Amino acid sequence: MPQLQSALIQCPYCGENLDILVDTSIDEQDYIEDCQVCCRPIEIYASADNGEIIELWARSDSE
């Protein structure tokens, strides 16, 4: 069962703070999500343990 947790990231392109939802039922995930402001693709990595986010970062897809 998905366990969604809200988290803040910063767009590596425009610098806007973005609120995303992370599925903490997945131990490790790496995916692309478009910025809600500038629409550029952000690579997001998240790892979770026991329903809590333990690592989260966002970077441009070219890094």
Backbone bond lengths (Angstrom), bond angles and torsions (degrees), N, CA, C in turn:
res aa  C-N    CA-C-N  psi(-1)  N-CA   C-N-CA  omega(-1)  CA-C   N-CA-C  phi
1 M - - - 1.445 - - 1.532 108.98 -
2 P 1.347 118.07 126.81 1.466 120.79 -179.56 1.527 111.97 -63.32
3 Q 1.310 114.33 139.90 1.459 121.52 175.52 1.523 106.07 -122.27
4 L 1.321 117.20 104.32 1.448 121.33 -175.74 1.521 110.37 -92.35
5 Q 1.345 114.51 133.63 1.457 121.25 178.76 1.524 108.04 -127.81
6 S 1.306 116.63 132.93 1.459 122.18 178.14 1.524 110.08 -74.54
7 A 1.342 116.19 140.54 1.465 120.89 178.44 1.520 108.83 -147.11
8 L 1.320 116.27 150.72 1.467 121.74 177.23 1.516 109.98 -100.98
9 I 1.333 115.78 134.74 1.459 122.11 171.79 1.519 107.09 -129.19
10 Q 1.321 116.66 166.68 1.458 121.03 176.16 1.522 108.24 -116.25
11 C 1.323 116.32 130.98 1.459 120.60 178.41 1.526 108.83 -63.72
12 P 1.343 118.02 128.13 1.458 120.64 -179.62 1.536 112.88 -73.39
13 Y 1.319 117.36 -9.09 1.460 121.33 -179.58 1.532 111.79 -97.09
14 C 1.340 116.24 -57.98 1.470 119.65 -174.42 1.523 113.27 -100.79
15 G 1.338 117.74 -10.96 1.459 121.15 177.02 1.518 114.83 82.39
16 E 1.327 117.45 0.63 1.468 120.94 -179.40 1.528 110.63 -69.16
17 N 1.337 116.38 139.56 1.466 120.94 173.66 1.525 108.28 -78.67
18 L 1.327 116.13 131.69 1.459 121.71 -176.67 1.519 110.23 -124.19
19 D 1.303 115.79 138.80 1.461 121.94 176.09 1.521 107.45 -96.33
20 I 1.338 116.94 119.36 1.465 121.31 179.47 1.530 108.84 -119.52
21 L 1.312 115.62 164.12 1.461 121.61 174.46 1.518 108.53 -108.22
22 V 1.331 116.08 129.91 1.458 122.47 179.44 1.520 108.49 -112.98
23 D 1.328 116.12 129.15 1.466 121.40 177.31 1.530 108.00 -81.79
24 T 1.321 116.66 101.87 1.465 121.40 -176.07 1.523 113.14 -80.37
25 S 1.331 117.88 1.53 1.460 119.62 173.78 1.534 110.57 -81.03
26 I 1.335 116.87 -9.24 1.465 122.79 177.20 1.528 107.38 -101.52
27 D 1.338 116.99 124.68 1.465 121.05 -175.96 1.525 113.12 -62.39
28 E 1.329 116.86 -42.03 1.464 120.58 -175.88 1.522 108.46 -147.92
29 Q 1.339 116.14 132.66 1.453 120.16 179.12 1.514 111.63 -146.10
30 D 1.309 115.80 147.89 1.459 123.85 -179.61 1.530 105.53 -139.76
31 Y 1.324 117.25 117.45 1.458 119.78 -175.72 1.522 111.09 -149.66
32 I 1.325 116.15 168.96 1.461 122.94 178.77 1.520 108.56 -107.32
33 E 1.339 115.07 133.13 1.460 121.11 175.69 1.521 107.08 -136.25
34 D 1.319 117.55 134.67 1.462 120.89 179.67 1.523 110.72 -74.94
35 C 1.337 115.38 142.39 1.463 121.19 175.86 1.524 108.87 -61.68
36 Q 1.314 117.01 136.92 1.462 122.39 -179.44 1.524 111.86 -72.66
37 V 1.350 117.05 -14.39 1.462 121.21 -177.89 1.529 111.53 -103.92
38 C 1.347 117.43 -56.17 1.471 120.65 -174.82 1.529 113.35 -100.42
39 C 1.321 117.24 -4.85 1.478 124.39 175.37 1.528 114.52 66.21
40 R 1.313 118.63 13.69 1.466 119.93 178.06 1.525 109.52 -86.33
41 P 1.347 117.61 152.80 1.471 121.10 -175.07 1.531 112.63 -76.78
42 I 1.325 115.86 128.15 1.463 123.29 179.12 1.518 108.22 -110.97
43 E 1.328 116.55 128.67 1.464 119.78 173.10 1.523 107.18 -84.33
44 I 1.309 116.52 125.45 1.465 122.46 -178.23 1.517 108.45 -117.78
45 Y 1.329 115.33 130.90 1.459 121.27 174.66 1.523 107.39 -119.18
46 A 1.317 116.59 133.94 1.463 121.39 177.15 1.515 109.44 -140.88
47 S 1.329 115.60 138.78 1.459 120.04 170.82 1.524 107.40 -127.85
48 A 1.321 114.27 146.90 1.463 120.30 -175.48 1.515 110.04 -137.67
49 D 1.325 114.88 153.02 1.456 121.82 176.49 1.519 107.80 -143.34
50 N 1.307 116.57 129.67 1.470 122.35 179.81 1.531 112.27 52.16
51 G 1.335 116.45 40.34 1.453 120.51 176.29 1.511 115.76 78.40
52 E 1.332 118.31 8.56 1.469 122.58 -179.96 1.517 109.97 -120.40
53 I 1.322 116.99 139.71 1.461 121.71 176.04 1.526 108.28 -71.82
54 I 1.335 116.63 125.81 1.465 119.58 178.54 1.526 112.10 -108.61
55 E 1.338 116.70 -20.46 1.460 120.37 176.01 1.518 108.10 -150.88
56 L 1.338 115.83 138.16 1.455 121.07 179.24 1.514 108.59 -151.94
57 W 1.333 116.72 128.16 1.458 119.67 173.23 1.503 110.20 -145.19
58 A 1.317 114.87 157.84 1.465 122.28 178.79 1.518 107.59 -133.86
59 R 1.333 116.00 137.25 1.461 120.34 179.19 1.525 109.28 -147.82
60 S 1.320 114.97 164.97 1.459 118.40 177.27 1.512 108.58 -66.74
61 D 1.315 117.03 152.74 1.465 119.45 -176.98 1.520 111.92 -71.93
62 S 1.326 118.23 -6.64 1.473 121.29 179.68 1.529 112.89 -97.44
63 E 1.325 117.48 -3.51 1.487 120.15 -179.28 1.500 110.62 -77.95
